[in-house]
Amino acid sequence: MSFTEQPRLTVAQKLGCFIYCLFAMLVGAVGLFFAALGDCAPGPDETGCENDGLAKFVAFPGLQILLFIGGVLLVRHMTKDKT
């Protein structure tokens, strides 16, 4: 099947994709702010920031990778051949 013969998306499918994009942008922005502003101040005994790098990694690039994979799977599901 050629690309031009694929069925068009319904209004509900387009709305679902739009809502996913808005959700992904909101979650991504929150993750970015958490990673950028989430400084860690060690205690007097130099403890308290052992997992700070891991938390920042999960908050920013890790979260964006998961949201991107979710978007790819959503597009693949919406555009697959129904037959």
C-alpha positions in Angstrom: 0.0 0.0 0.0 1.3 3.4 -0.9 1.4 6.3 1.5 -1.4 8.2 -0.3 -3.8 5.2 0.1 -3.7 5.3 3.9 -6.9 6.2 5.6 -7.3 9.7 7.1 -7.4 10.2 10.8 -10.7 10.8 12.4 -11.4 14.0 14.4 -11.2 11.9 17.7 -7.8 10.5 16.7 -6.5 14.0 15.8 -7.8 15.3 19.2 -6.2 12.4 21.0 -2.8 13.2 19.4 -3.2 16.9 20.2 -3.9 16.1 23.8 -0.9 13.8 24.0 1.3 16.5 22.6 0.0 19.1 25.1 0.5 16.6 27.9 4.0 15.7 26.7 5.0 19.4 26.5 3.7 20.1 30.0 5.5 17.1 31.5 8.6 17.9 29.6 8.6 21.5 30.8 8.1 20.4 34.4 11.0 17.9 34.0 13.2 20.6 32.6 12.5 23.0 35.4 13.1 20.3 38.0 16.4 19.3 36.4 17.5 22.9 36.1 16.4 24.3 39.4 16.7 21.2 41.6 20.0 22.0 43.2 21.2 19.9 46.0 22.8 21.3 49.1 24.8 18.7 51.0 24.5 18.5 54.8 27.3 19.5 57.2 28.6 15.9 57.1 28.9 16.1 53.2 26.0 13.7 52.6 22.6 14.2 51.0 23.4 14.6 47.3 24.4 11.0 46.4 21.6 10.5 43.8 21.3 14.1 42.6 22.8 13.3 39.2 20.4 10.4 38.7 17.4 12.5 39.6 18.4 15.2 37.1 18.9 12.6 34.4 15.5 11.0 35.0 13.9 14.5 35.1 15.2 15.8 31.9 16.6 13.5 29.1 15.2 10.3 30.5 11.6 11.7 30.6 11.9 13.2 27.1 13.1 9.9 25.6 10.1 8.2 27.1 7.7 10.8 25.8 9.2 10.6 22.3 8.9 6.8 22.3 5.2 7.2 23.4 4.6 9.7 20.5 6.2 7.3 18.0 4.1 4.5 19.2 1.0 6.7 19.1 1.7 7.7 15.5 2.4 4.1 14.5 -0.9 3.0 16.0 -2.9 5.7 14.4 -1.4 5.2 10.9 -1.3 1.5 10.7 -3.3 -0.4 8.1 -6.7 -1.5 9.6 -6.9 -4.6 7.4 
